[in-house]
Each structure stands twice: as C-alpha cells, then as structure tokens.
Amino acid sequence: MSTLPKALLRERIISSSQKQTQSLGDKLARRLHSGSLVALSGPLGSGKTTLIKGICKGLGIKEMVRSPYFVIMRQYPGKLQVYHFDLFRLNSPEELFSIGYEEYFYGDGICLVEWAEKAKALLPQERIDIFLKIVSESKREIKIEEVKPEKEQKLKKG
C-alpha cells in the first residue's frame, strides 16, 4: 500500500490586493490546529509573507509579523506557538538539522514555511501546500492543496 502524499482538497483563488491576500490568510487560519504545517511556494514578491501575516492575524498573533529572511525562523507566541520559516537563503535541506527542524515541523505548534520547496523531502506528508503566482502587479493566483498520506485516506474510507 502506497504512503505517498495525495491532495485531498484543491482550491484556486485570485487575489486582487494585499488586503484580499491577508483576508484569505485570516480565513485559512480557521483550518489550522496544533501540529499543522503550511508549505508556501512562489517567486519573490508573490505574496507569501502577506498571506502569512493574515494567517497570524487569524490565529490571534498581536506581534508584528516579518519575514525571517536573515534568521531562518521567527517564533510568535499565541494560543498556539507559531513558527515562521523563510528558507530562501537555505543552501541545502541539511542546514535545517542544526536548528532541530523536527521539533517545529512535527511539533504541537503551527508551522508556516516560505520557500518550502527547498526542503520538500523534510516536510510532513500531512500538510497544506500553497502555491502563489504573480498574475499582474496587484493580482495573485493562489492554489491551496490539503495533503494527507494516501494510506491514511484509505483507512478513513474503509
């Protein structure tokens, strides 16, 4: 029986502004729970950090959310701990071992990972994948996929 991840739910949204992207993040936060990981991918300027600001707002984070560009990870306290990773500067996935990534990716908090494609092999099989694409100066295409291991899906069906 295969345990490869499979997308369960797929959504495609067009956002026409940063405010709309943040609002989407706020709504997405309602789907998250202890242990959730959101993997964001897309080119520079596509809105990954903007979406994360909305998610953090929806999770009740009061602190100003900034991309952890130079430090790889920022932590935001709330009802649940939020761990915000930016892997843009990562040269290899092995660099995450030195910070004990497993504690965050597989822990009880909520993990938000920008440039997730740089560490795809280390991501949990159960996660939410978000792909952002620049359509125009103000428009973004946002694809959201809820992913679960195929084995788990078959158990739930049976």
C-alpha positions in Angstrom: 0.0 0.0 0.0 1.4 3.4 -1.0 2.0 6.1 1.6 2.8 8.9 -0.9 1.0 12.1 -0.1 -2.1 12.9 -2.1 -4.0 16.2 -2.4 -7.4 15.9 -0.8 -8.8 19.4 -1.3 -7.8 21.8 -4.1 -8.8 25.5 -4.3 -7.7 28.2 -6.8 -8.2 31.8 -5.8 -7.4 35.0 -7.5 -6.5 37.8 -5.1 -6.6 41.4 -6.4 -4.8 43.1 -3.5 -2.6 42.6 -0.4 -5.6 43.2 1.7 -7.5 40.4 0.0 -4.5 38.1 0.4 -4.3 38.9 4.1 -8.0 38.3 4.4 -7.6 34.9 2.8 -4.9 34.1 5.3 -7.2 35.1 8.1 -9.8 32.6 6.9 -7.2 29.9 6.3 -6.2 30.2 9.9 -9.5 28.7 10.9 -8.5 25.4 9.3 -5.3 25.1 11.3 -4.8 23.2 14.5 -2.0 22.0 16.7 0.6 20.3 14.5 -0.5 22.0 11.2 2.2 22.8 8.7 1.6 25.2 5.8 4.1 25.0 3.0 4.2 28.1 0.8 5.9 28.3 -2.6 6.1 31.0 -5.2 8.5 33.6 -6.6 9.8 36.7 -4.8 7.0 39.2 -4.4 4.2 36.7 -4.9 2.7 37.3 -1.5 3.9 34.5 0.8 4.7 36.8 3.7 1.5 38.8 3.1 -0.5 35.6 3.3 1.3 34.6 6.5 0.5 38.0 8.1 -3.2 37.2 7.5 -2.8 33.7 8.9 -1.1 35.1 12.0 -3.8 37.7 12.4 -6.4 34.9 12.2 -4.5 33.0 14.9 -4.6 36.0 17.2 -0.9 36.9 16.9 -0.6 40.6 18.1 3.2 40.9 17.3 4.3 42.5 14.0 4.9 39.7 11.5 8.1 40.0 9.5 9.8 37.6 7.2 12.6 35.7 9.0 14.8 36.3 5.9 18.1 36.5 7.8 17.4 34.3 10.8 15.5 31.4 9.0 12.8 31.2 11.7 10.8 33.5 13.9 8.5 32.4 16.7 5.2 34.1 17.6 3.5 33.3 20.9 -0.3 32.9 20.9 -2.9 30.3 21.9 -0.6 28.0 19.9 3.1 28.8 19.1 3.6 29.8 15.5 6.9 29.1 13.8 7.5 31.1 10.7 10.3 29.8 8.5 11.9 31.5 5.4 14.1 29.1 3.6 15.1 31.4 0.7 18.7 31.6 1.9 18.9 27.8 2.6 21.7 26.2 0.5 20.6 22.6 1.4 17.9 21.0 3.4 20.6 19.6 5.8 21.1 23.1 7.2 17.7 22.6 9.0 19.1 19.8 11.1 21.3 22.3 13.0 18.2 24.1 14.3 16.3 20.9 15.1 13.6 21.4 12.4 11.8 18.2 13.5 10.7 19.9 16.8 8.9 22.6 14.7 7.8 20.7 11.6 6.4 17.8 13.6 5.6 19.6 16.9 2.5 20.9 18.5 2.6 24.4 17.2 1.7 25.8 13.8 4.5 25.9 11.3 4.4 28.3 8.3 7.2 27.7 5.8 8.1 30.1 3.0 10.2 28.6 0.1 9.1 25.2 1.3 10.2 23.6 -2.0 13.8 23.9 -0.7 13.1 21.3 2.0 10.3 19.3 0.4 11.9 15.9 1.5 11.7 17.1 5.2 8.1 18.2 5.2 5.4 16.1 6.9 3.2 14.2 4.5 0.2 15.8 6.1 0.2 19.5 5.4 -1.3 22.3 3.4 0.6 23.3 0.3 0.1 26.8 -1.1 1.4 27.9 -4.5 1.4 31.6 -5.3 1.8 33.0 -8.7 2.2 36.6 -9.9 -0.6 37.4 -12.4 -0.1 41.1 -12.6 1.2 43.9 -10.4 -1.7 43.6 -8.0 -3.2 40.1 -8.8 -2.0 36.8 -7.4 -3.2 33.3 -8.2 -3.2 31.2 -5.0 -3.6 27.5 -5.2 -4.3 25.6 -1.9 -4.0 21.9 -1.6 -4.6 19.9 1.6 -2.3 16.9 1.5 -2.6 13.7 3.6 -0.8 10.4 3.2 -2.6 8.1 0.9 -2.5 5.2 3.4 -4.4 7.4 5.9 -7.1 8.3 3.4 -7.7 4.6 2.6 -8.1 3.8 6.3 -10.7 6.6 6.7 -12.7 5.4 3.7 -12.8 1.8 4.8 
